Amino acid sequence: MSRYAIGDIQGCFAPLQSLLARLGFSPDRDQLLLAGDLVNRGPQSLQVLRFVRSLGAAARTVLGNHDLHLLALHHVAGRRPRDGDTLDEVLAAPDRDALLDWLLEQPLAIDDAAHRELLVHAGVIPQWSREEVLANARAAETALQADPSAFLAAMYGNRPACWQDAETPMDRHRFTVNVLTRLRYCQADGRIDLTLKQAPGSEAAPWRPWFEHEHRRLRDRRIICGHWSTLGLVNRPDLLALDTGCVWGGALTAVNLDDPGAPPVQEPCAACQSPGGD
């Protein structure tokens, strides 16, 4: 058995199939850990959802911001698509309800104690321990699944900018979702700015990539994530960042989690969008 972590697919089904063929992936033997953003921007989101769902326990995924956007389009009356969305086929599919019910059940964070890994889509603020990440993620997931329409209607926005300013349960859920599915930069005190999207090295102090703060409390897990295409592949003992910009004309990347010496496997992708989307 091999465990493969794969970055943001974003509807790029053909590159995913090519990548899995190169890996020799077999669902009765191997497992995929997917960093979220299964859908949107790419041309075949429906096929990606159907395929990943069909794998059952052989694939585990977290929710990304594009996955939540798809759920919002489905559940929130009057919610409009954004420029560059490629979700109409999913929303018109005969099995839409079954697919989106399955997507709604996916977590915001997956903790693997046996392998000392934590999978999220975007990042974690320095102040949160593993226990706090999981508790906040589970609270948000429970609220989302209990009333998807109300949760998703109230989920959007960049405030509060820090955990200490979260005065209501929905404030805390929104902050949790923003950290786990949208975070790139934060300050040492955990204050976030979701408008900062550029590659590391161009930010001004006191902003730093979330994983570069020396006092991060979450040190007992290797964090696996995606979301940040201008960051690219980062493969180090405490961090595996996997978004290599498939949908922007980069590549879809897989890493064998059980063989640290194995090189990453990357499948080139044709550009489906112009860079700049979240």
N, C-alpha and C positions, 0 to 999 in steps of 0.2 A: 504494500500500500504506500502511495505517496500523497502528500498534501501539497496542493499548489495554491498560492495566493495570486489573484489576478486583479489588476486595476480597473478603472472606470471603463465599462463596455459602451455605455451610452448608445445603445441601439445598433452597434456595429456587429451584426450577427455573423457575417461572412468571415471577417478577421478572427472572431472567436472560434469558429469551427476550424479554421486553418491552424490556429494556435493549439487547440486541443489535439488535433491530429499530429502535430509536430511533437507534442508532449507524450503521445501514446496514451492519452487519458482514457480510462475505463471506469464507468460509474459503479461497476460492481466490485471495484478494487481500490479506486482512488477517491480523493475528496477535493473539492474546490472551496476556497474561501474567497469570497468576492467583496470588494471594498465599497460596494454601493454604486449608485448611478447606473443601474442596469439600462435605463431608458433615456431617450430624448437626444436631439441633435443629430444622431445617426439615422440611417434609413430603415432599420428593421427592428424597432423596439418590440413589436408584437411577437416576432419570432424569438427574440431574446427571452422575453417573459415566459413564453410557452416552454422553451427549452429548459431554462433554469428550474422552473416549477416541476417539470417532468423528471428531473434528476433526484427529487426527493432528498433523502438524507445525504446524498453524495455531493450536495452543494449547500453551502451556508452563506447568506448574504446579510449585510446591514443595510439600513435605509440611507440613501443619499438625498441631497437636496432636490435633484431632478425626480427621484422616485416620489418624494413628498409632493412635488408640484403636480405630478400625474394624479395622485390621490386627491389633491385639492380640486383639480379640474373635474373629477368624477363626483366628488361629494359636496362641493360648495356651489350653491346656485349663483349664477352670474359671474363665476370666476372665468376669466378670459385667458386664452392662450397668449404666450409671449412671442415676440419676433424670434424666428429660428426654431420654434417648437416643431417636432415631428411626431406628434402623439395622436393624430386624428385616427390612424388605423387601429390603435389600441382601443380608443374610446368608441369606435364603431364596430368592434369585433363581436361576434355572437357569444364568445366565451369571456367577454369583458368582465362581467361580475365575478366569475370564478377567479380570474387572474388577479383582479384588484382586491378581492377578499384575501387571497393568498399574500399579496404584497403588503396589505395592511397588518398582517401578522408578523412581519419581519421585524427584528429588533434594531435598536439604535447602536447597540454595543454587544459584542460577543466576547466573553472571557473564557480563555482556555487555560485552566490551572495546570493541566498536565504538561503543556508545552510552554507555559509562562508567556502567553501571547494575549494581546487585547486588540480586537478588530473594531475600528470605528471608521466612518467615512472621511472625516476631516481632521479633527485634533482634540486636544484636551488642554484646559488652562492649567498653569503651574500649581494652583492651590488645591486641585482635586486629587485625592488619593484614588486608588482603584475602587475602593468601596464606595466612595462618593460618586464616581462616574457611573457605576452600576446602579446605585440607588436612584440617582437623578434620571438615568435613562429609563429604568423600569417605571418610575412614576409618570414620565411623559408617555411611554408606550401604553400604560394602562388608561390614561386619560384619552389618548388618541383612539384606542380601540373601543372605549366605552361610548364615545360620541364623536365620530369622525368629522361630521359636518361642523359642529361647534368648535372643535379643536383646530381644524385646518383653517377655518375662517378667522380665528384669532391668532394664528401662529406667525403670520408675517410681520416683519418690522425688525429694526436693528436695536431696539431698546427693550430691556435695560442693557447697558453696556458693561455692567459688572454684576456679579452675583449678589453683592451686598445691597444693590438697589432693587432687587426683585421683591416687590411687596406683596404680590398675590400669587396663588398657585399657577395661574396662567403666565405670569411674568417669569416664574421659575422654569416652567415648561418651555417657553419661548427661548429663554437664554440657553437652556440645555440643548434644544434642537439647533440653535445657531452655533454653539460650540462644536457639537458632535458632527454637524453636517455642512458647516460653512466656514469654519475658522481657518485663518492662515496666520495672521499676526495678532499679538497681544502685548500688553505691557507686563512688567514684573508682578504687578498687583492683580493681574487677571482681567484687566479692562481690555475689551475687544473693539476692533474697528473692522467691520465687514466690507468696507469699501476698498481696503488695501488688497490688491490682487497681483501686484507685480512680482517678479522673481526676487529671491533674497539678494541682498546687497544694494538694493535701491531704496530701502526704507530709511526713514529718519528716526533718530532716537526720540522717545524711549521705546519705539516699536521694534519688536524682534519676532522672527518666526517662533511659533508657539513651542517648538521642541528645542529651542536654543537657550531657554532660561535655565540657568544652572541649578536653581533651587526647586525644580520640578519634584513634586511629591511622589508621582507615579513612576517609581524606579524598579518595581518588582515584576514588570511585564515589558516585553518588546511590543511596541505599538505598531500595528499594521494599518495603513490608511491609504487614501487616494486623494481626489478632489483638486489637487494643486498642480495643474498641467505645466505651469511655468517653473515649477520646482523640479519636476522630472524625477527620475529614479534615484532614491536614496536607500542604500542597503548597508546598514550598520547594526551593531549588536542591540541597540535600544530602539531602533526605528527602521521600518520598511515602508517607504512611500512609493506608491506604484502607479500614479497617474502620469503616463508618458504621452498624453495628448493624442490618443487614438483618433478621436473625432475631428481633431484639428489638423490631421495629416501627419501625425507622429506614428506611434506604434502602440499596440496592445501588449502589455508585459505580464509574464508569469514568472514566479520564483518558486522553486522547490523548497518548501519549508523544512523538509527532513534531510536535506543534503546541502549544508552550508557551502560546500565547495563547488556546487553546480552553478554554472553561469546562468544569468537570467535568459529567458527565451522571449524574443520580441517578434511580433508579427506586424510588418509595416501596414499602414492603413492609408487609403486615399482620403484626402480632406473632404469632409462633408459639410463643414462650416468654417467661417472665418473666426480666428481666435478673438476672444473678448467676452464670450458668454460665461456665466458662472458655472 
